[in-house]
Amino acid sequence: MSAVVSYSHMYALALRHGEPEWRAALSPFSVGGMIVGASMTLLGDARHGRRGGLLPWTLLALGTICPTMLC
């Protein structure tokens, strides 16, 4: 259920900011994919006793903060 709400919110947000419908429909997948990819990288690093790098932390922060700043 939360995935549906999140997708709907991101879709509406993209439309409100002037994106065409096809791009608005794809943007939630790109943001969600970036968050999942960064999270899995950080999890893999943690399981191997390494600290996460700058790139996954930056992508996780951007994916989390940027969509909410557009509201």
N, C-alpha and C positions, 0 to 999 in steps of 0.2 A: 504494500500500500504506500509506503513512504517513497518508493521509487516512482510511482505514478504521480504523486504530489510534487516531488522534486522535478520530474520531467516537465510537468505542466507549468510549474513556476518558471523554469528556465526558458521554455518555449515562449510563454507570454512576455517574459522580460526581453527576449531577443526581438520579438515582434514590436514591442513598445519602443525599442531603440532603432527601429527602421530597417531591420533585417528582412529580406524576402522570406516567404514562407518556407522554402526548401532549406535555406540556411538556418532558419530558426528551428526547424525540425531536427537538424543535425548537431547544432551547438551543444545541447545537453549531453550528447554522447562523447563529444570531444573533451568537455570539462570533466565528466565522470570518468572517462578513460584515463585522463591525466592524473586524477586523484587516486584511482585504483593502481595505476602503474607505479606512482611514487610511493604509495603505501606498501605495496608488495616488495619494492626494492628496499625500503627501510626495514621491513620485517625480515627479509632475507639477511640483510646486514646484521641485524640484532641477533638473529639465531646463530650467526657465525662469529659473534663476539666483536663485530666491527661497529664503528660509529657510522651513521649515515652520512653520505656526502652532501655537498652544498646543493647540487642540482636536484635531487629528489626532495630535499626540504624546501627548496624554493618553489618547485612545481606544486608541492602539497599546499604551501601557503597561498600561492597565487590561485590555485583551483578552489580553495576554500574561501578566500577573502574577496577576490575580484567579482564573482557573480553577485555577492551580497552588496557590494558597493554600487552596483548599477541600479539598485532599487530606488 
